[in-house]
């Protein structure tokens, strides 16, 4: 056979091979893990945003509450000053011991000191509000919340949702870790095509064939595999316990706040009863003043007491909203 004959014998081979696992648990759980992690991160961001908004609203409530307390304190000081004048007249007239006058003066001074403390508290609240907002709290209207249903509170609760997602994250991570140490079965397929140009001894032509099969690949032995798997199982168990704890904590939070709201409602009802009583006493005092039986001090004292109880109702309503805010900042949607 000459060299030219050999040179004319050219075989062109075009192999094509595909190797693919029918299913990969590691990839599946990695995708699930990434999704759960993203949801958990989004819930954490929402929780932080709600905390910031709730803090601003809480400061607004306390700003207005402190202003009302100052207003009430002014009324208490007025009554205390009237009491000092009365005790002074009675003492000078010999109808009263000096100890009663001393006590009246002490009460007045304590009320005035309390006013100074309230002014200081108001300045602190205003400063804290301005740290997180450029709005003027005096120009803002306070939101008025209503009681959310217990079922809605628990279903939309951010802390519970976060705990659920954390449990998912740990579960998928555990499965992903286990899959990393398991053997992989892959299906293989190949297609081969050959073309012969031909020679003196071999005619030209084409030839093709297919191959199918499977292969098993085993990861190298890792001395830490058992430790890593057990660690992920422990993390999963912890997250399940934390989920149950979150449900218990939020359930107790709702019930505790509900009881406090009921107590505030009772305080409001008592204040309303006192207002009705003071209104009648104020009216009777004015009539007796006109008859010369009561002094102007009696009228002023009764009016200040009446206005003080009206302010109490406004304060109780703000305190009620502060409690409701503690619930609403914990849910996903307001």
KOLSELUM-578675 format. One record per residue: x, y, z of N, C-alpha, C in turn. Coordinates in steps of 0.2 Angstrom, whole numbers, plus 5000, padded with zeros to 4 digits. Layout:
N
XYZXYZXYZ/...
# end
This chain:
334
500449945000500050005000500450065000/500350104995500750164995500550225000/501050265001500850325006500250365004/500250374997499650414995498950374996/498950314996498350274997498150285005/498650285009498550295016498250365017/498550405014498350475015497650495013/497450455008496750465005496250435010/496450395015496050365020495950405026/495450455025495350495031494650485034/494650485041494050465044493850525049/493350555048493050615052492550585057/492750595063492250575069491950635073/491350635073490950685077490650655083/490950655089490650625095490250685099/489650665101489250705105489050665112/489150695118489050655124488750705129/488150675132487850715137487750675143/487950705149487850675155487450715160/486950685162486450735167486150685172/486150715178485850675184485050685183/484650635184483950635183483650685188/483950695194483650745198484250755203/484350815205484850835210484550865216/484550825222484250855228484650915231/485250915230485650975232485451035229/485351035222485151095218484451115220/484051065221483351085223483351115230/483651095235483651115241484051185242/484551195237484851255237484451315235/484051295230483551345227483051365233/482751315236482251325241482651365247/483251345249483551385254483651455252/483851475246483951545244483351575244/482751545242482151585242481851595250/481951545254481751555261482151605264/482851605263483251655265483151725263/482851735257482651805254482051825258/481551785259480951795262481151825269/481551785273481751805280482051865280/482451885275482851955275482352005274/481851995269481352045268480852055274/480752005278480352015284480752055289/481352035290481852075294481852155293/481852165286481852235284481152265286/480552235284479952255286479852265294/480152225298480152235305480452295307/481052305304481452365306481052435304/480752425298480352485296479852505300/479452445302478852455307479052485314/479652465316479952485322480052555322/480352585317480552655316479952695315/479452675312478752705311478452715318/478452655321478052645328478452695333/479052695332479452745337479252815336/479152835330478952905329478252915331/477852875330477152875332477152875340/477452835343477552835350477752895353/478252925350478552995353477953045352/477553045346477053085345476553085350/476353025352475853005357476053035364/476753025366476953045372477053115373/477253145367477253225367476553255368/476053225365475353255367475153235374/475353175376475153155383475453205388/476153215387476453255392476253325392/475953355386475653425386475053425390/474653365389474053365393474153355401/474753315402474953315409475153385412/475453425408475653495410475053535411/474553525407473953565407473553545414/473553485415473253455421473653485427/474253485427474753505432474553575434/474453615429474353685430473653695434/473153655433472553655436472653635444/473153585445473253565451473653615455/474053655452474453705455473953765457/473453775453472953825454472553805460/472353745461471953725467472453725473/473053705472473553705478473653775480/473653825476473753895478473153925482/472553905479471953925482471953895489/472153825490472153795496472653835501/473153855499473653895503473353955506/472953995501472654055503472154045508/471753985507471253965512471553955519/472053915519472353895525472753955529/472953995525473254055527472754095531/472154105528471654145531471354115537/471354055537471054015543471554015548/472254015547472754015552472754085555/472754135551472754205554472154215558/471654185556471054195560470954155566/471454105567471554065573471154005573/470853985567470453935566470853865564/471453875563471853815560472553825563/472853765564473553755566474053765561/474653785562475153805557475353745553/475253685556475453625552475053615546/474453635546473953625540474153675535/474353735537474653785532475353755529/475753725533476353705530476253645525/475753605527475653545522475353575516/474953625516474653655510475253685505/475653725509476253755505476753695502/476853645506477253585503476953555497/476253545497475853515492475953565486/475853625487475953675481476653675478/477153665482477853665480477953595476/477753545479477853485475477453485468/476853515468476553515461476953565456/477253615459477653655455478353625452/478653585457479153545455479053485450/478453465450478153415446478053445439/477853505439477753545432478453555429/478953565433479653575430479853515427/479753455430479953395428479653375421/478953395421478553375415478853415409/479053485410479353525405479953495403/480353465407481053435405480853375401/480353335403480253275399479953295392/479553345392479253365385479853385381/480353425383480953445379481353375377/481353325381481753265379481353235373/480753225374480253195369480353235363/480353295363480353345357481053325353/481553325357482253315354482253245351/482053195354482053125351481653125345/481053165345480653165339480953195333/481253255334481653285329482253245327/482553205331483053165328482853115323/482253095322482053045317481553075312/481353145313480853175309480953245309/480853275303480853345302480153385303/479653345304478953375305478953405312/478453455312478253485319477753445322/477853415328477353375331476653405333/476753475333476153505335475653515329/475953505323475553505317475253435314/475453385318475353315316474753295320/474253255316473753225320473853155322/473653145328473853075331473353025328/473652965325473252915322472852875328/472252855326471852825331471752745329/472052705333471952635331471352595334/471152545331470652505334470952435335/470552395340470852335342470852285336/471452255335471452205329471252135332/470952095328470752025331471351985332/471251945337471851895340472051855334/471651825330471851785325472251815319/471951875318472351925313473051935315/473051955322473751975325474251915324/473951855326474451795326474651775318/474151785314474251765307474751805303/474651875305475051925301475651945305/475751915311476351935316477051925312/477451975312478051975309478551925313/478551925319478951885323478851815322/478251795321478051725320478251705313/478051755308478251735301479051725300/479451775304480151765304480351695306/480051675312480251615315480051555310/479551555307479351505302479851505296/480051565294480551565288481251535290/481351555297482051535299482051455300/481451425302481351355302481451325295/481151355290481251335283481951335281/482351395282483051405280483451345283/483351335290483751285293483551215290/482951205288482751135286483051125279/483051175275483251165268484051165268/484351195273485051195273485351125276/484951095280485051025283485050975277/484450985273484450935267484950945262/485151015261485651025256486350995259/486451005265487050975268487150895267/486550865269486550795268486650775261/486350805256486350795249487150795246/487450845250488150855248488650785249/488450745254488750685255488450625252/487950625248487650575245487950555238/487950495236488150475229487650505224/487950525218487550555213487450505207/486850485205486750445199486550485193/486950475187486850515181486750475175/486250495171486150465165486650485159/486950445156487350465150487150445144/487250485139487050465132487550495127/487750465122488150485117487950465110/488150515105488050495098488650505094/488850455090489550465087489350455079/489650495075489550495068490250495065/490450455060491050445057490950455049/491350485046491350495038492050465036/492050425031492650395028492650425021/493250455019493350485012493450425007/493750375010493850315005494550315002/494750255000495450234997495350184992/495950154990495950104985495650034988/495750024994495549964997494849975001/494650035002494050055006493550105003/492950085001492550134998492350195003/492150255001491950305005491250285008/491050315014490450305017490350335024/489750325027489650355034489450305039/489650315045489450265050489250305057/488750285060488550325066488250275071/488350285077488050245083487950285089/487450255093487250285099487450245105/487550275111487750245117487250265123/487050225127486650245133486950215139/486850245145487050215151486950255157/487250245163487250285169487850275172/488050325177488650325181488450345188/488850315192488750335200489350365202/489350425204489850465207489850475215/490350455218490350465226490850515228/490550565232491050615235491550585239/492150615239492650595244492450595251/492650545255492550545262492750605266/492250635269492450695273492350675281/492850685284492850665291492450705295/492250765293491750805296491050805294/490950755290490250745287489750735292/489850685297489350675302489250735307/489750765308489750825313489350875309/489450895303489150945299488350935299/488250865297487450845297487150855304/487450835309487150835316487050905318/487550955316487551025317486951055314/486751035308486151065304485551035307/485550975310484950945313484850985319/485350995323485251035329484951105328/485251135323484951205321484251205319/484051155316483351145314482951135320/483151095325482751085331482651145335/483251185335483251245339482751295336/482651295329482251345325481551325327/481351255327480751235329480451255336/480951255340480751275347480651345347/481051385344481051455343480351475340/480151445335479451455332478951445337/478951395341478451385346478451435352/479051455353479151515358478851575356/479051595349478751655346477951655346/477651595345476951595345476651605352/477051575357476851585364476951655366/477451685365477651755367477151805364/476951795357476551845354475851835356/475651775358474951765361474851795367/475351785372475351815378475451895378/475751915373475751995372475052025370/474751985366474052005364473652005370/473651955374473151945380473351995385/473952005386474152055391473952125389/474052145383473852215381473152225381/472752165379472052165379471752185387/472052155392471852165399472052235401/472552265398472752335400472252385397/472052365391471552405387470852405391/470752345393470052345397470152385404/470652385407470752425413470752495411/471052515406470952585404470252605402/469852565399469152575398468752585404/468952545409468652555416468852625419/469452645418469652715421469252765417/469152755411468752805407468052815409/467752755411467052755413467052795420/467552775424467552805431467652885430/468052905426468152975425467553015422/467152975418466553005415466053015421/466052965426465552965431465753025436/466453035437466653095441466553155438/466553165431466353225427465653245428/465253195428464453205429464353235436/464753205441464753225448464953295449/465553315446465853375447465453435443/465153415438464653465434464053485439/463853435442463253445447463553485453/464053475456464353505461464553575459/464853585453465053655451464353695450/463853665447463253705446462953725453/462953675458462753695465463153745468/463753745467464253785471464153855468/464053865461463853935459463253965461/462753915462462053945465462153965472/462553925476462653945483463154005484/463554015479463954075479463554135478/463054125473462654185472462154195478/462054145482461654155489462154175494/462754185493463254205498463454145503/463354085501463554035505464254005504/464454015498465153995495465554045493/466254035493466654085491466854075483/467254125480467454115473467954065473/468354055479468854005479468453935478/467853925481467553855480467353845472/467153905469466953895462467553875458/468153915459468753895455468953825456/468953805463469253735464468853685461/468153695461467753645458467853645450/467853705447467953705440468653675438/469153685442469853655440469753585441/469453555446469353485447468953455441/468453485439468053465433468553455427/468853515425469253515419469853465420/470053445426470653395427470453325425/469753315427469553245425469453235418/469253295415469153295407469753275404/470353305406470953295404471153225405/471053195410471153125412470953075406/470253095404470053045399470453055392/470653115391471053125385471753085385/472053085391472653055393472552975392/471952945395471852875395471752855388/471452895383471352875376472052875373/472452915374473152915371473552855374/473452835380473752775383473552715380/472852715378472552655375472852645368/472952705364473252705358473952675358/474352695363475052675364475052595364/474552575368474552495369474352465362/473852495359473652465352474252475347/474652525348475252525343475752475344/475752445351476252395352475952325348/475352325347475052265343475152275335/475052335333475052355326475752355323/476252365327476952365325477252295324/476852245326477052175326476752145320/476252175317475952135311476252165304/476152125299476452135293476152195289/475452205290475052255287474652295292/474652355291474252395296473552405294/
# end
